């Protein structure tokens, strides 16, 4: 859709992304690199430990090292209100082995790096993988050459940082968004709109702390505030359509 802006469809004047922000303006979010690592070792009967090279052990060592790196990175400074403020790493899934009495030949980790707009995600990934390789080399010593570790990128979400006082934030405030502009640690499509040159802000009902878990909810007061925001947005859009020349922020809401 974004690729069609200015071609088959007009380029939007502003993008408002409705992710949960407690109806406050959010002007920065982290990007995400989603990754999958496949580890191949050498299988053997578990009684013959000297003959096998465990992909399960390698996966566990990698997960521990990634956790150590995450704790180091996460307290680095970031946009106001973003917590954790620095880059983070999470290992979401580990799979390895076929039975208790077999040294695992195959292992897999599904993990992610979340990064600030000021970060180079490729540099972060290279650093993390280099430190994982060093840990595995120390752990397996002369058997390290048997291990094959391959990491591939599954998906990438660009980071977003519009700064304070931009056109999209000012319009959101006229429509009812309240509170200090801040950054959030989750990813959204705001970075994609901003990269296309569209002034963008995140503003939506609910709190990310209640998202993606059992009993997920949005308070009724948040839905009411969002309804009012959308009604004002409709009024503003109608007025802008009738008088397209003034700045969209300057139009009466």
C-alpha positions in Angstrom: 0.0 0.0 0.0 2.7 2.5 1.0 4.4 1.9 -2.4 1.3 3.3 -4.2 1.4 6.6 -2.3 1.7 9.5 -4.8 1.1 7.0 -7.7 -2.3 5.2 -7.9 -3.4 6.9 -4.6 -2.7 10.3 -3.1 0.1 10.6 -0.5 -1.5 11.0 3.0 -0.9 14.3 4.7 -0.7 12.5 8.1 -0.8 9.0 9.4 -2.3 8.1 12.8 -1.4 4.6 13.9 -3.9 3.3 16.4 -1.6 1.1 18.6 -2.3 1.2 22.4 -0.9 4.4 23.9 -3.6 5.3 26.5 -4.6 7.9 23.9 -1.4 9.9 24.4 0.8 10.8 21.5 3.7 8.4 20.9 6.5 9.8 18.6 9.0 6.9 18.7 9.0 3.1 18.7 11.6 0.4 18.4 12.3 -1.6 15.3 12.5 -5.4 15.3 14.7 -7.9 13.5 13.1 -11.4 13.8 15.6 -14.2 13.5 15.9 -18.0 13.4 19.0 -19.9 14.2 19.5 -23.5 13.2 22.3 -25.5 14.9 23.6 -28.9 13.7 25.8 -31.0 16.0 26.5 -34.8 16.0 24.2 -37.3 17.4 25.1 -40.4 19.4 23.7 -42.5 22.2 23.7 -40.5 25.5 26.0 -43.1 27.1 28.7 -42.2 24.6 29.0 -38.6 25.4 32.5 -38.4 24.0 31.2 -39.2 20.5 28.4 -36.7 20.3 28.2 -32.9 20.0 24.9 -31.7 21.4 22.9 -29.1 19.5 20.7 -28.8 22.6 23.6 -27.7 24.7 24.7 -25.3 22.0 21.2 -23.8 21.8 21.1 -23.4 25.6 24.5 -21.7 25.6 23.4 -19.4 22.8 20.3 -18.5 24.7 22.2 -17.7 27.9 24.7 -15.5 26.0 21.9 -13.6 24.2 20.3 -13.0 27.6 23.5 -11.7 29.0 23.9 -9.3 26.0 20.3 -8.1 26.4 20.9 -7.2 30.1 23.9 -5.2 29.0 22.1 -3.3 26.2 18.7 -2.6 27.7 19.8 0.2 30.0 21.4 2.3 27.2 19.6 5.7 26.8 16.7 6.0 24.4 13.8 8.4 23.6 11.9 9.8 26.5 9.4 7.4 28.0 10.8 4.3 26.3 11.4 1.5 28.7 13.5 -0.5 28.4 15.4 2.4 26.8 18.1 0.4 25.0 18.1 -2.4 22.5 16.7 -5.7 23.7 17.0 -9.4 22.8 14.5 -12.1 23.5 14.6 -15.8 22.7 11.0 -16.8 22.2 11.4 -20.5 21.3 14.0 -23.2 21.6 13.6 -26.7 20.0 16.2 -29.5 20.2 16.6 -33.2 20.4 14.4 -36.3 19.8 14.7 -38.3 23.0 16.2 -38.3 26.5 18.9 -40.9 25.6 20.1 -39.3 22.3 22.6 -36.5 22.1 20.7 -33.9 20.0 21.8 -33.4 16.4 19.4 -30.6 15.6 18.5 -27.4 17.5 16.7 -24.2 16.7 16.2 -20.9 18.3 13.6 -18.3 17.3 14.6 -14.9 18.6 14.5 -11.1 18.0 16.5 -7.9 18.5 14.5 -4.7 19.2 16.4 -1.5 18.4 16.1 2.3 18.6 16.0 4.5 15.5 19.6 5.6 16.4 20.9 2.0 16.2 22.2 0.1 13.2 20.4 -3.2 13.6 23.0 -5.0 11.4 25.8 -3.9 13.7 23.8 -5.1 16.7 23.2 -8.5 15.0 26.9 -8.9 14.0 28.0 -8.1 17.6 25.6 -10.6 19.1 26.5 -13.4 16.7 30.2 -12.8 17.2 29.8 -13.0 21.0 27.7 -16.2 20.7 30.3 -17.8 18.5 33.0 -16.9 21.1 31.0 -18.5 23.8 30.4 -21.7 21.8 34.0 -21.9 20.9 35.0 -21.8 24.6 32.3 -24.2 25.6 33.0 -26.9 23.0 36.7 -26.4 22.6 38.1 -29.0 20.1 34.5 -30.1 19.2 33.5 -26.6 18.0 34.4 -27.4 14.4 31.7 -30.0 14.4 29.0 -27.5 15.1 27.2 -25.7 12.2 25.3 -22.6 13.3 23.2 -20.7 10.7 21.1 -17.6 11.4 18.6 -16.2 9.0 16.4 -13.1 9.2 12.6 -13.8 9.2 11.3 -10.3 9.2 12.3 -6.7 9.9 10.2 -3.7 11.2 11.9 -0.3 10.9 12.3 1.9 14.0 10.5 5.2 14.3 11.5 8.5 15.9 9.6 11.7 14.8 11.0 13.9 17.6 8.7 16.2 19.5 6.3 18.8 18.1 5.8 17.4 14.7 2.8 18.0 12.5 1.2 14.7 13.3 1.6 15.1 17.0 0.2 18.6 17.0 -2.9 17.4 15.1 -3.4 14.5 17.5 -3.3 16.9 20.4 -6.0 19.1 18.7 -8.1 15.9 18.3 -7.8 15.1 22.0 -4.6 13.2 22.6 -3.2 14.2 26.0 0.0 13.7 27.9 3.7 14.0 27.2 5.0 12.7 23.9 7.0 9.6 24.5 8.6 6.5 23.0 7.5 2.9 23.3 9.4 -0.4 23.2 7.0 -2.2 20.9 7.1 -2.1 17.1 4.4 -0.8 14.8 4.0 0.4 11.2 4.7 4.0 12.1 8.3 3.6 10.9 7.1 2.4 7.5 4.8 5.5 7.0 7.6 7.8 8.3 10.1 6.3 5.9 7.7 7.1 3.1 7.8 10.8 4.1 4.4 10.8 5.8 4.2 12.7 9.2 3.2 10.0 11.6 2.1 9.6 15.2 0.9 6.7 17.3 -2.3 7.3 19.3 -4.8 4.6 20.3 -6.8 3.2 23.2 -5.5 0.7 25.8 -2.2 -0.1 27.4 0.5 -2.4 25.8 0.9 -3.9 29.3 -2.5 -5.6 28.8 -1.8 -6.8 25.3 -1.0 -10.3 24.0 -1.8 -12.2 27.2 -4.7 -14.0 28.9 -7.6 -11.6 29.8 -6.4 -8.9 27.4 -8.6 -5.9 27.8 -9.2 -2.2 27.0 -10.9 0.0 29.6 -14.3 1.5 28.6 -13.0 5.0 29.4 -10.3 4.4 26.8 -12.8 3.4 24.1 -14.9 6.4 24.9 -11.9 8.7 24.5 -11.0 7.0 21.2 -14.6 7.5 20.0 -14.4 11.2 20.7 -11.0 11.4 19.0 -12.3 9.7 15.9 -15.3 11.9 15.7 -13.1 15.0 15.9 -10.8 13.4 13.2 -13.8 13.0 10.9 -14.8 16.6 11.4 -11.3 17.8 10.8 -10.9 15.7 7.6 -14.2 17.1 6.2 -13.0 20.6 6.7 -9.6 20.0 5.2 -11.3 18.4 2.1 -13.4 21.6 1.6 -10.4 23.9 2.2 -7.2 22.0 1.3 -4.8 24.9 1.3 -4.3 25.7 5.0 -1.9 23.5 7.1 -3.7 20.5 8.5 -2.7 21.4 12.0 -4.1 24.9 11.5 -7.5 23.6 10.5 -10.2 23.8 13.2 -10.9 20.4 14.8 
